[in-house]
Amino acid sequence: MTQKIKPQSGTAFTLKKGEKLKVIDPQGSQVSDMVLFNANDTREKISSGKTLDFEESILITAGNFLWSNRSKKMMKIIEDTNGRNDFLLAPCSPETFQIMYNNHEYHPSCFENLYTNLASYKIEPDDIPTAFNIFMNVQFNLDGKISVQPPTSKPNDYVIFQAEMDLIVGLTACSAEDSNGGTFKSIHFEIIKE
């Protein structure tokens, strides 16, 4: 059954080893931030550094694994119809909008949507790692300068992940204007049980 994450919001749920998670961009050009925790020990969590190291790439897509801070495989990417994701940038936070957008009013953020939804699993704000940013289009020059461009995902593009261990998953419909080409849309997901 397909579930919906409203624009600028998030959710959290468990995934058993062997189950698959399909994350869908129903309208196109919408990023989804995803964090993972070992359901049996939440001190083990997704690691950008370990993943980029062991997969020997900063462009993570079908055929790659997402690794934990303990050097264990957490998920395998089975399918990726868009092929462009980011694992460099942290979830947008209140400080993101203050520092980068000069916005000092309240603004929804992926960081808040992750930690508030993961609180029921006793995961605290300081436990939130760098997220795997599904559909996010981060470009980089030879000199190392990075820029966030609108996602290249088209309506109904999707990524299918397979859990390599029992997981707690945090998932958002991203709240940052630049990440989503200036608009906010929903993200859909489906848990596929074997």
C-alpha positions, 0 to 999 in steps of 0.5 A: 500500500502506497503511503504519502508524506505531505509537503515539508513533513516526514515520517518514521517506521521500521523495516525488517531485513529483506523487506524493500522500500520504494520511495516515489517522487509522484510529481517530480523534482522533489527531494526526500531525506532518509536516515537509517538506524539499526533497530536493535541498537540505534547507536549504529546508523547510516554513515555518509563517510563509510558509504562514500569510502566503501562504494568508492563514489560520491554518486550513489545509485542502483547496485550500491550499498548504504553503510553504517558507522560500524562498517555494516551494510544497511541497505542495497539500492535495487533500482533507481529510475532517476540515478541522481542522489546526494550523500554530501549535504546534511538535512536542512535545519533552522540554522540552514535557513538563517545562515543560507537564506537569511530567514529568521522566521520559523521554517519547516526543516528536514532535521526537525521532521526527522527528529520529531518523528524518530523521537518515539524510537528514543532517537534524539536530535543529536543522533541525526546523521547526514541523510541520504538525499534521494533525488537531490541534485548536488553538482560540484566543480573541479575546484570543489565548489558545490551547488544545489540544482533542481532535481532531475527526477521526473513524475513517478521516478522511484528508488527501491532499497532492500534492507540488509538488517532490521531498520528504523527509517526516517523519511521526509519530503524536503523543506528547502527551496533550493533543493526542490527547484523552489516548490514543495511537493509530497513524497510517496513510499511503499514497504514491499514485504517478501 
